[in-house]
Amino acid sequence: MELLDPPVGIAPPASAQARILPANLLFLISLILVLNLGGAAQMWQMWPGLILTEIFCILLPAWLFARKTTSPAHGAAP
């Protein structure tokens, strides 16, 4: 084996590839919300602004993304 040969690995499943773009989009949306709305809320008042930033700019988009992408089979009891 030469030093320039790529390592042999297992390709990720197609479902993992399909979730990369929505996850990147979630990151972009959260980043824009934190910079714009979070910054404005923190300029208004620091501690309430930090709490509002965490809830509405970070937690809420991630929670909505998780609700949208989780299939019902994962949440079903055995």
The first five atom37 places (N, CA, C, CB, O) and aatype in JSON, in Angstrom:
{
  "aatype": [12, 6, 10, 10, 3, 14, 14, 19, 7, 9, 0, 14, 14, 0, 15, 0, 5, 0, 1, 9, 10, 14, 0, 2, 10, 10, 13, 10, 9, 15, 10, 9, 10, 19, 10, 2, 10, 7, 7, 0, 0, 5, 12, 17, 5, 12, 17, 14, 7, 10, 9, 10, 16, 6, 9, 13, 4, 9, 10, 10, 14, 0, 17, 10, 13, 0, 1, 11, 16, 16, 15, 14, 0, 8, 7, 0, 0, 14],
  "atom_mask": [
    [1, 1, 1, 1, 1],
    [1, 1, 1, 1, 1],
    [1, 1, 1, 1, 1],
    [1, 1, 1, 1, 1],
    [1, 1, 1, 1, 1],
    [1, 1, 1, 1, 1],
    [1, 1, 1, 1, 1],
    [1, 1, 1, 1, 1],
    [1, 1, 1, 0, 1],
    [1, 1, 1, 1, 1],
    [1, 1, 1, 1, 1],
    [1, 1, 1, 1, 1],
    [1, 1, 1, 1, 1],
    [1, 1, 1, 1, 1],
    [1, 1, 1, 1, 1],
    [1, 1, 1, 1, 1],
    [1, 1, 1, 1, 1],
    [1, 1, 1, 1, 1],
    [1, 1, 1, 1, 1],
    [1, 1, 1, 1, 1],
    [1, 1, 1, 1, 1],
    [1, 1, 1, 1, 1],
    [1, 1, 1, 1, 1],
    [1, 1, 1, 1, 1],
    [1, 1, 1, 1, 1],
    [1, 1, 1, 1, 1],
    [1, 1, 1, 1, 1],
    [1, 1, 1, 1, 1],
    [1, 1, 1, 1, 1],
    [1, 1, 1, 1, 1],
    [1, 1, 1, 1, 1],
    [1, 1, 1, 1, 1],
    [1, 1, 1, 1, 1],
    [1, 1, 1, 1, 1],
    [1, 1, 1, 1, 1],
    [1, 1, 1, 1, 1],
    [1, 1, 1, 1, 1],
    [1, 1, 1, 0, 1],
    [1, 1, 1, 0, 1],
    [1, 1, 1, 1, 1],
    [1, 1, 1, 1, 1],
    [1, 1, 1, 1, 1],
    [1, 1, 1, 1, 1],
    [1, 1, 1, 1, 1],
    [1, 1, 1, 1, 1],
    [1, 1, 1, 1, 1],
    [1, 1, 1, 1, 1],
    [1, 1, 1, 1, 1],
    [1, 1, 1, 0, 1],
    [1, 1, 1, 1, 1],
    [1, 1, 1, 1, 1],
    [1, 1, 1, 1, 1],
    [1, 1, 1, 1, 1],
    [1, 1, 1, 1, 1],
    [1, 1, 1, 1, 1],
    [1, 1, 1, 1, 1],
    [1, 1, 1, 1, 1],
    [1, 1, 1, 1, 1],
    [1, 1, 1, 1, 1],
    [1, 1, 1, 1, 1],
    [1, 1, 1, 1, 1],
    [1, 1, 1, 1, 1],
    [1, 1, 1, 1, 1],
    [1, 1, 1, 1, 1],
    [1, 1, 1, 1, 1],
    [1, 1, 1, 1, 1],
    [1, 1, 1, 1, 1],
    [1, 1, 1, 1, 1],
    [1, 1, 1, 1, 1],
    [1, 1, 1, 1, 1],
    [1, 1, 1, 1, 1],
    [1, 1, 1, 1, 1],
    [1, 1, 1, 1, 1],
    [1, 1, 1, 1, 1],
    [1, 1, 1, 0, 1],
    [1, 1, 1, 1, 1],
    [1, 1, 1, 1, 1],
    [1, 1, 1, 1, 1]
  ],
  "atom_positions": [
    [[0.85, -1.18, 0.0], [0.0, 0.0, 0.0], [0.89, 1.24, 0.0], [-0.96, 0.0, 1.22], [1.82, 1.35, 0.8]],
    [[0.61, 2.15, -0.9], [1.38, 3.37, -0.98], [0.87, 4.4, 0.03], [1.34, 3.95, -2.4], [-0.24, 4.29, 0.55]],
    [[1.69, 5.38, 0.29], [1.31, 6.41, 1.25], [0.19, 7.3, 0.75], [2.51, 7.26, 1.6], [-0.52, 7.91, 1.55]],
    [[0.01, 7.39, -0.56], [-1.01, 8.28, -1.11], [-2.36, 7.62, -1.32], [-0.54, 8.83, -2.41], [-3.31, 8.29, -1.72]],
    [[-2.46, 6.31, -1.06], [-3.74, 5.63, -1.22], [-4.72, 6.08, -0.14], [-3.55, 4.1, -1.17], [-4.34, 6.18, 1.03]],
    [[-5.96, 6.36, -0.5], [-6.94, 6.76, 0.53], [-7.28, 5.56, 1.4], [-8.23, 7.34, -0.12], [-7.25, 4.42, 0.94]],
    [[-7.61, 5.8, 2.65], [-7.98, 4.69, 3.54], [-9.29, 4.05, 3.09], [-8.11, 5.18, 4.99], [-10.18, 4.71, 2.57]],
    [[-9.36, 2.76, 3.3], [-10.57, 2.02, 2.94], [-11.57, 2.2, 4.08], [-10.27, 0.49, 2.68], [-11.23, 1.99, 5.25]],
    [[-12.76, 2.59, 3.75], [-13.78, 2.8, 4.76], [-15.14, 2.42, 4.23], [0.0, 0.0, 0.0], [-15.31, 2.06, 3.07]],
    [[-16.1, 2.51, 5.11], [-17.47, 2.21, 4.75], [-18.18, 3.52, 4.48], [-18.19, 1.38, 5.86], [-18.1, 4.46, 5.28]],
    [[-18.87, 3.58, 3.37], [-19.61, 4.8, 3.02], [-20.78, 4.97, 3.98], [-20.11, 4.74, 1.56], [-21.41, 3.99, 4.38]],
    [[-21.07, 6.22, 4.36], [-22.22, 6.45, 5.23], [-23.52, 6.1, 4.5], [-22.26, 7.91, 5.72], [-23.57, 6.15, 3.27]],
    [[-24.55, 5.75, 5.24], [-25.83, 5.43, 4.59], [-26.4, 6.66, 3.88], [-26.84, 4.9, 5.62], [-26.06, 7.8, 4.21]],
    [[-27.25, 6.41, 2.92], [-27.84, 7.5, 2.14], [-28.66, 8.44, 3.02], [-28.72, 6.94, 1.02], [-28.76, 9.63, 2.73]],
    [[-29.26, 7.92, 4.07], [-30.05, 8.78, 4.95], [-29.19, 9.81, 5.66], [-30.81, 7.95, 5.97], [-29.64, 10.92, 5.93]],
    [[-27.93, 9.44, 5.96], [-27.02, 10.4, 6.6], [-26.65, 11.51, 5.62], [-25.76, 9.7, 7.12], [-26.56, 12.67, 6.01]],
    [[-26.43, 11.15, 4.37], [-26.1, 12.15, 3.36], [-27.27, 13.11, 3.14], [-25.71, 11.47, 2.05], [-27.05, 14.29, 2.88]],
    [[-28.49, 12.61, 3.22], [-29.66, 13.43, 2.98], [-29.89, 14.46, 4.08], [-30.88, 12.56, 2.83], [-30.59, 15.44, 3.86]],
    [[-29.31, 14.24, 5.27], [-29.52, 15.17, 6.39], [-28.45, 16.22, 6.5], [-29.59, 14.41, 7.66], [-28.56, 17.12, 7.34]],
    [[-27.4, 16.16, 5.7], [-26.31, 17.12, 5.82], [-26.76, 18.52, 5.41], [-25.13, 16.68, 4.98], [-26.5, 19.48, 6.13]],
    [[-27.41, 18.64, 4.27], [-27.86, 19.96, 3.8], [-28.85, 20.61, 4.77], [-28.49, 19.85, 2.42], [-28.67, 21.78, 5.09]],
    [[-29.89, 19.91, 5.25], [-30.78, 20.56, 6.23], [-30.06, 20.95, 7.53], [-31.94, 19.63, 6.55], [-30.39, 21.96, 8.13]],
    [[-29.09, 20.15, 7.95], [-28.35, 20.5, 9.17], [-27.51, 21.75, 8.95], [-27.45, 19.32, 9.61], [-27.41, 22.6, 9.83]],
    [[-26.89, 21.86, 7.78], [-26.13, 23.07, 7.46], [-27.05, 24.28, 7.36], [-25.35, 22.89, 6.16], [-26.69, 25.38, 7.78]],
    [[-28.23, 24.08, 6.82], [-29.21, 25.16, 6.73], [-29.66, 25.59, 8.13], [-30.42, 24.73, 5.89], [-29.82, 26.79, 8.39]],
    [[-29.86, 24.64, 9.02], [-30.2, 24.96, 10.41], [-29.1, 25.79, 11.05], [-30.44, 23.67, 11.22], [-29.38, 26.77, 11.74]],
    [[-27.84, 25.4, 10.83], [-26.72, 26.15, 11.39], [-26.71, 27.58, 10.85], [-25.4, 25.45, 11.07], [-26.5, 28.52, 11.61]],
    [[-26.93, 27.74, 9.56], [-26.94, 29.07, 8.95], [-28.07, 29.93, 9.51], [-27.07, 28.95, 7.42], [-27.86, 31.1, 9.83]],
    [[-29.26, 29.36, 9.62], [-30.4, 30.11, 10.16], [-30.14, 30.51, 11.61], [-31.7, 29.26, 10.07], [-30.4, 31.65, 11.99]],
    [[-29.63, 29.58, 12.41], [-29.34, 29.89, 13.81], [-28.27, 30.97, 13.93], [-28.88, 28.63, 14.55], [-28.37, 31.85, 14.78]],
    [[-27.25, 30.91, 13.07], [-26.19, 31.91, 13.11], [-26.73, 33.29, 12.78], [-25.08, 31.53, 12.14], [-26.39, 34.27, 13.44]],
    [[-27.56, 33.38, 11.76], [-28.15, 34.68, 11.38], [-29.05, 35.2, 12.49], [-28.94, 34.55, 10.06], [-29.03, 36.39, 12.8]],
    [[-29.86, 34.32, 13.09], [-30.73, 34.75, 14.19], [-29.93, 35.24, 15.39], [-31.64, 33.6, 14.62], [-30.27, 36.26, 15.99]],
    [[-28.86, 34.51, 15.73], [-28.06, 34.91, 16.89], [-27.4, 36.27, 16.63], [-26.98, 33.84, 17.21], [-27.39, 37.13, 17.51]],
    [[-26.84, 36.45, 15.44], [-26.15, 37.7, 15.16], [-27.1, 38.89, 15.1], [-25.4, 37.6, 13.87], [-26.77, 39.97, 15.58]],
    [[-28.27, 38.71, 14.51], [-29.19, 39.85, 14.35], [-30.12, 40.01, 15.55], [-30.02, 39.67, 13.09], [-30.04, 41.01, 16.26]],
    [[-31.0, 39.04, 15.77], [-31.98, 39.17, 16.86], [-31.33, 39.05, 18.23], [-33.06, 38.1, 16.71], [-31.68, 39.77, 19.16]],
    [[-30.37, 38.12, 18.35], [-29.69, 37.95, 19.63], [-28.91, 39.19, 20.03], [0.0, 0.0, 0.0], [-28.93, 39.6, 21.18]],
    [[-28.22, 39.77, 19.06], [-27.47, 41.0, 19.35], [-28.38, 42.14, 19.75], [0.0, 0.0, 0.0], [-28.07, 42.9, 20.67]],
    [[-29.51, 42.27, 19.06], [-30.46, 43.33, 19.4], [-31.07, 43.1, 20.78], [-31.58, 43.41, 18.34], [-31.23, 44.05, 21.56]],
    [[-31.4, 41.85, 21.1], [-31.98, 41.55, 22.41], [-30.97, 41.8, 23.53], [-32.46, 40.1, 22.47], [-31.35, 42.25, 24.61]],
    [[-29.71, 41.5, 23.28], [-28.7, 41.71, 24.31], [-28.32, 43.18, 24.47], [-27.45, 40.9, 23.99], [-27.88, 43.59, 25.54]],
    [[-28.5, 43.97, 23.43], [-28.28, 45.41, 23.57], [-29.41, 46.06, 24.37], [-28.17, 46.08, 22.18], [-29.21, 47.06, 25.05]],
    [[-30.6, 45.45, 24.28], [-31.75, 45.95, 25.03], [-31.49, 45.78, 26.52], [-33.06, 45.21, 24.61], [-31.46, 46.77, 27.26]],
    [[-31.31, 44.54, 26.97], [-30.91, 44.24, 28.35], [-30.1, 42.95, 28.3], [-32.16, 44.1, 29.31], [-30.46, 42.01, 27.59]],
    [[-29.01, 42.9, 29.04], [-28.07, 41.8, 28.89], [-28.65, 40.45, 29.29], [-26.84, 42.08, 29.7], [-28.71, 39.55, 28.45]],
    [[-29.08, 40.28, 30.52], [-29.5, 38.95, 30.98], [-30.79, 38.47, 30.32], [-29.68, 38.95, 32.47], [-30.83, 37.33, 29.87]],
    [[-31.84, 39.28, 30.25], [-33.02, 38.8, 29.5], [-32.7, 38.57, 28.02], [-34.16, 39.81, 29.62], [-33.27, 37.67, 27.4]],
    [[-31.81, 39.38, 27.46], [-31.42, 39.2, 26.08], [-30.69, 37.89, 25.85], [0.0, 0.0, 0.0], [-30.89, 37.24, 24.82]],
    [[-29.83, 37.49, 26.79], [-29.14, 36.2, 26.69], [-30.12, 35.04, 26.75], [-28.1, 36.07, 27.8], [-30.0, 34.07, 26.0]],
    [[-31.09, 35.15, 27.64], [-32.09, 34.09, 27.76], [-32.94, 34.0, 26.5], [-32.99, 34.34, 28.99], [-33.2, 32.9, 26.0]],
    [[-33.37, 35.14, 25.98], [-34.16, 35.14, 24.74], [-33.35, 34.62, 23.56], [-34.67, 36.56, 24.44], [-33.88, 33.93, 22.69]],
    [[-32.07, 34.95, 23.52], [-31.2, 34.44, 22.45], [-31.11, 32.93, 22.51], [-29.81, 35.06, 22.54], [-31.23, 32.26, 21.48]],
    [[-30.89, 32.4, 23.7], [-30.78, 30.95, 23.85], [-32.08, 30.24, 23.45], [-30.43, 30.6, 25.3], [-32.05, 29.23, 22.75]],
    [[-33.2, 30.78, 23.89], [-34.48, 30.11, 23.64], [-34.91, 30.24, 22.18], [-35.56, 30.68, 24.55], [-35.2, 29.24, 21.53]],
    [[-34.95, 31.45, 21.66], [-35.55, 31.68, 20.34], [-34.57, 31.57, 19.17], [-36.18, 33.01, 20.32], [-35.0, 31.31, 18.05]],
    [[-33.29, 31.77, 19.41], [-32.33, 31.75, 18.3], [-31.54, 30.45, 18.22], [-31.38, 32.91, 18.42], [-31.01, 30.12, 17.16]],
    [[-31.45, 29.72, 19.31], [-30.67, 28.49, 19.31], [-31.56, 27.27, 19.58], [-29.55, 28.56, 20.36], [-31.57, 26.33, 18.79]],
    [[-32.29, 27.28, 20.68], [-33.08, 26.12, 21.07], [-34.27, 25.86, 20.15], [-33.56, 26.29, 22.48], [-34.48, 24.73, 19.72]],
    [[-35.04, 26.9, 19.86], [-36.26, 26.72, 19.06], [-35.98, 26.2, 17.64], [-37.0, 28.03, 18.97], [-36.64, 25.25, 17.22]],
    [[-35.02, 26.78, 16.89], [-34.75, 26.2, 15.56], [-34.24, 24.76, 15.63], [-33.73, 27.07, 14.83], [-34.61, 23.94, 14.79]],
    [[-33.4, 24.44, 16.62], [-32.9, 23.07, 16.74], [-34.02, 22.11, 17.11], [-31.78, 23.01, 17.8], [-34.07, 20.99, 16.6]],
    [[-34.91, 22.53, 17.98], [-36.03, 21.67, 18.38], [-36.97, 21.43, 17.2], [-36.8, 22.3, 19.56], [-37.43, 20.31, 16.98]],
    [[-37.26, 22.49, 16.45], [-38.13, 22.33, 15.27], [-37.47, 21.43, 14.23], [-38.44, 23.71, 14.65], [-38.16, 20.62, 13.59]],
    [[-36.16, 21.55, 14.04], [-35.44, 20.68, 13.11], [-35.51, 19.23, 13.57], [-33.99, 21.13, 12.99], [-35.72, 18.33, 12.75]],
    [[-35.34, 18.99, 14.86], [-35.41, 17.63, 15.38], [-36.81, 17.05, 15.22], [-34.99, 17.6, 16.85], [-36.96, 15.88, 14.87]],
    [[-37.82, 17.85, 15.45], [-39.2, 17.38, 15.27], [-39.5, 17.05, 13.82], [-40.19, 18.43, 15.77], [-40.21, 16.08, 13.53]],
    [[-38.95, 17.85, 12.9], [-39.21, 17.64, 11.48], [-38.47, 16.44, 10.94], [-38.81, 18.87, 10.7], [-39.03, 15.72, 10.11]],
    [[-37.25, 16.18, 11.39], [-36.43, 15.12, 10.79], [-36.54, 13.78, 11.5], [-35.01, 15.55, 10.78], [-36.11, 12.77, 10.94]],
    [[-37.1, 13.72, 12.69], [-37.21, 12.46, 13.41], [-38.42, 11.68, 12.89], [-37.33, 12.69, 14.93], [-39.53, 12.2, 12.83]],
    [[-38.17, 10.44, 12.51], [-39.27, 9.63, 12.01], [-40.07, 9.07, 13.19], [-38.75, 8.48, 11.12], [-39.51, 8.88, 14.27]],
    [[-41.35, 8.8, 13.01], [-42.17, 8.26, 14.1], [-41.66, 6.93, 14.62], [-43.6, 8.09, 13.64], [-41.89, 6.6, 15.79]],
    [[-40.96, 6.16, 13.79], [-40.47, 4.84, 14.23], [-39.42, 4.99, 15.32], [-39.88, 4.06, 13.05], [-39.29, 4.1, 16.17]],
    [[-38.66, 6.09, 15.33], [-37.64, 6.28, 16.37], [-38.24, 6.6, 17.72], [-36.67, 7.38, 15.96], [-37.65, 6.29, 18.76]],
    [[-39.38, 7.21, 17.73], [-40.01, 7.58, 18.99], [-40.97, 6.55, 19.52], [0.0, 0.0, 0.0], [-41.49, 6.71, 20.62]],
    [[-41.22, 5.49, 18.77], [-42.19, 4.48, 19.2], [-41.59, 3.57, 20.26], [-42.66, 3.64, 17.99], [-40.42, 3.21, 20.2]],
    [[-42.41, 3.21, 21.23], [-41.97, 2.29, 22.28], [-41.96, 0.86, 21.73], [-42.89, 2.39, 23.54], [-42.81, 0.51, 20.91]],
    [[-41.01, 0.04, 22.18], [-40.95, -1.34, 21.68], [-42.09, -2.2, 22.15], [-39.67, -1.98, 22.1], [-42.16, -3.38, 21.8]]
  ]
}
